[in-house]
């Protein structure tokens, strides 16, 4: 079939029986064009869209918590660097109210308690802490502080 025959005898590209609508470039008859325009979304697309919206809503609700914890973490590190351990303690406590399973923040809180002279509170935290989840740097710092406290108490 040549191009001249196609132009002379146009037929619908979908149903292959009706004359296509000349208002459009793609050769479809009015009935086929309406059927394709009104075709429903596939079920899997609807499910994926619902999952994406659910994940966006979930992350939208979690973002303020994570943001507040990040701000508290920055404040705690600044306060700890300036030897303002009371402020650092309150900031680490804020973080732990939001993320109670954070072993690193528990350890930092214990360090601040020790440096602030509140050994009893530090001991309570250290009893509950999982040292296998801590970084080596924090473990070394805690061990050095504990050794220092023991030396001070023995004198």
Buried (B, 14 or more C-beta within 10 A) or exposed (E): EEEEEEEEEBBBEBEEEBEBBEEEEEBBBBBBBEEEEEEEEEEEEEEEEEEEEEEEEEEEEEEEEEEBBEEBBEBBBEBBEEEBBEBBBBBBBBBBEBBEEBBBBBBBBBBBBBBBEBBEBBBEBBEEBEEEEBEEEBEEBBEEBBEEBEEEEEE
